[in-house]
Amino acid sequence: MYILRRHSRRVYSTTPATSISSSTAALVSGWKAQIAPRIDTSTDHISPSAFNLLATTLDDPAVPYKGDSLPPAGTPLPPNWHLAYFPPRILERDLSLDGYDTNYSPPEPFVQRMWAGGKIEWSRENPLKVGQEARMVAKLKDVEMKRGGKGENVFVWVDRDVGNEAGWCLKDTRCLVYMQKTKEGTGRTEPRVVLANKTPDFTRTLHPTTILLFRYSALTFNSHMIHYDHLYSTTKEGHPACLVHGPLTCTLLLDLLRCNLPTERHIKSFSYRALSPLVVGKGFRVCGRRGSEGGYELWAENDNGGLAMTGTAEVEV
């Protein structure tokens, strides 16, 4: 029996900003009303193989289970490694044209998707461990319409609660933004560069390769073509190259923090925002420093020192 923490199911009213057209507001509100009652459940075995393959892909300096070394039953999953489990089990014909799962995707013309941010919370008393049987319950949390520099956008928030036989293990709330399709052959507007302008206490420099992105896509069963198809990413969506996955950047930030915490410390939660994409072939840094009241600031910088992702982790003794 799987017992998940009970969360009150809030009913959100989607109130469009004054800059959103009435036709868009009606379209999105009608779609939201259709999917609001939806609850998706998925079960998975927390296998040592998926753990090992993710450790081998990330080459995490703090995790020994790489190559031929499998983690024993009872090994806790590092923060955000649950993404190697509970894949979107969707037939190809039901995916979007560029490969992402459409369970919580708004209707056309909002067909281009990017990871916008989220929050993850973990149970200290009941972490997800290798060898367990677990269940994930997903449901819509909120929908918000905004106008950006290139038109109207739809932000979709989805809650995912994961539990095992002992109860609740973690909550993964993610926000995805859906934009109108970029006209082929036109590049995207360069995002405004926001410099970090802060000194980290610890850092790690990474050089994302095509192989890294392909492996991570395979492990998370993420077929979104912007991560592995250079021609599609550059000519169809106007990116300079394939994009590093938002959840991969988030995982690398959490791995950095875990490597620099005393073993008795527990990462209770992490709230984060994606500010600009990281691209394959361009080096970047993941950084962290001690904040106030026991928290930690984490951020990722691109090769120009611009912020790509920023967040705050709550840590407890």
Residue, then its C-alpha position, 0 to 999 in steps of 0.5 A: m500500500y502506498i501512502l502519500r502525504r495529503h495535500s489539499r487540492r486547490v481549485y485555481s481560477t485562471t485570471p488573464a492579464t489585461s495584455i492577453s487577448s480574449s480569444t487566448a483567455a477563452l482557449v486556455s481557460g477551456w483547456k484548463a477546465q478539461i484537464a483540471p480533474r485529471i490525476d495521473t499515477s505511475t509505479d516504478h521499481i527503484s532499480p540499481s541499474a538506472f541509478n548506476l547509469l545516471a551516476t555514470t552519465l553525470d560522473d558525480p564525484a561524490v557517488p561511487y556507483k559508476g561503471d560496473s559498480l551497482p548500488p546495493a538495495g537501501t541506497p538513498l537516491p541523491p536529490n533529483w535523481h528520481l527523474a531517472y524513474f517514472p518516465p512518461r510512458i507515451l506512444e510516439r504518436d501521442l507526443s508533440l511533433d518535436g517529441y515532448d509529452t503532451n499530458y499537460s500541454p495547452p492547445e495550439p498555437f502554444v506548441q514550443r516548450m521550455w522548462a521555467g522552474g519549480k520546487i522540490e521537497w524531500s522527506r528526511e525520515n523516508p527517502l526514496k531508496v534503491g530496491q523499493e517499489a514506489r508510486m508517483v501521483a501527478k496533477l495540475k496545480d496552476v495555469e497562468m497566461k502572460r505576455g512576453g517579448k515575442g507574444e503570449n505565453v502559457f505557464v503550466w504548473v504540475d505537482r508530482d508526489v512520490g511515495n513508497e510503502a512507508g509513505w511520502c518521499l518527495k514532492d516535485t513541482r515543476c513549471l513549464v512555459y509554452m510559447q507560440k511557434t517560432k517562424e522557421g528561419t528566424g532566430r530567437t531574440e537573445p535573452r537579456v544577460v543578467l550577470a551573477n555578480k556574487t562570489p561563490d563558496f564552491t563551484r564546479t565547471l562543466h562542458p556539456t557534450t552531445i553525448l551527455l545530453f543524449r544519455y540524459s535524454a535516454l535515461t529520463f525518456n525525454s524525447h524533446m528534440i531541442h536536446y539532441d537534434h541540432l538541425y531541429s534546434t537551430t533551424k526550427e526553433g532558432h536556438p544556437a545549438c542543442l539545449v541543456h535540459g533544465p532538470l539536468t542543470c537543476t540536478l547538477l546544482l543539487d549535486l554540487l551542494r551535496c558534495n559540499l555539505p557535511t554528511e549529517r545535513h539534509i537538503k529539505s527543499f530547493s526552489y529554482r528558476a530557469l533564466s536563460p538556456l545553456v547550450v551544448g559545447k559551451g562551458f558553464r559553472v554551477c556555483g553555491r554559497r551559504g546564505s542566511e538562516g542555514g540556506y544556500e544560494l545556488w546558481a548556474e553561469n554560462d560562459n559569459g558569466g550570465l545567470a542561466m538558473t538560480g535557486t535557494a536550497e533549505v538545509e537542515v541539520 
